[in-house]
Amino acid sequence: MSAPLMRRRTLLSALAATTVGVALPTTAHAERRAGAKAGPISVVYIEVNSESMTNAARYTLARGGAQVFDIAVIFAANINYDGTNAYLYFNENVQRVLDNVATEVRPLQQKGIKVLLSILGNHQGAGFANFPSRQAADAFAQELADAVTTYGLDGIDFDDEYAEYGNNGTGQPNAFSFVYLVSALRQKLPNKLITLYDIGPAADRLTYNGVSINNTFDYAWNPWYGTWSVPNGPSSKSRLSPAAVSFTGTSSYTAANLAARTVREGYGVFLTYNLTASNTASYISAFTNKLYGSSAVYS
């Protein structure tokens, strides 16, 4: 059996054997749960090739005890190509997280943290921007929806990097592919989060034939760490993160300045990347003091 077919069969078998995960509240409730902290939501990407998703739940605010992070992103699954079709692929580390959702994902969700699966290109020519037809886009959207349902996740994050469009005889980006994909996924996951890492050809193709998917995304963020750049995506500032911070590549001074600007200019999201197992409460406090008026505590 080929690897793509084995992956599909494994996913479908898991779907048949697994109960549906806890339903996600509406976007408004995701932004402001009862008793949640006031201020922008904080998002964190975790590189599961080397780190545990549970890192996201280790930080709370000293004042009030709320979780620092509201959304944690599993980085990353891939869009692969089998010579004919694009398909969803999990490397061994992503698969380990998904096979162990009881210890890697549910503890976060029980604390109110939403857990998303990021989808990333894999140098094979397949990407979100070059599906050859609506049917092909719909088929991939179904694989994404099945993964969310199977593992009880809270949504999908799109990151159009490393596709290397044209490899293996694949097509170049077209005008309709991403619009078809995101529209189909929203129909399949009406109450889950769909987010945009604003990079790559797909992120530049959010409108086709009079249909815009800008506001189909719950949130969108700037992909350039250590900088400020308003991303494409939703029209509301409350759903955008112009700030982007890397724990391993952005100074705490810059992180604090970006957080202060987020609040000052009325944006509702603050993006961070590459949280490790180390105690970084001091670094995190640099931005939580600006976002929430409180330092962070590690446990």
Secondary structure, 3 states (H helix, E strand, C coil): CCHHHHHHHHHHHHHHHCCCCCCCCCHHHHHCCCCCCCCCEEEEEEECCCCCHHHHHCEEECCCCCECCCEEEEEEEEEEECCCCEEEECCHHHHHHHHCHHHHCHHHHHCCCEEEEEEEECCCCCCCCCCCCHHHHHHHHHHHHHHHHHHCCCEEEEECCCCCCCHHHCCCCCCCHHHHHHHHHHHHCCCCEEEEECCHHHHCCCEECCEECHHHCCEEECCCCCCECCCCCCCCHHHEECEEEECCCCCHHHHHHHHHHHHHCCCCEEEEECCCCCCCHHHHHHHHHHHHCCCEEEC
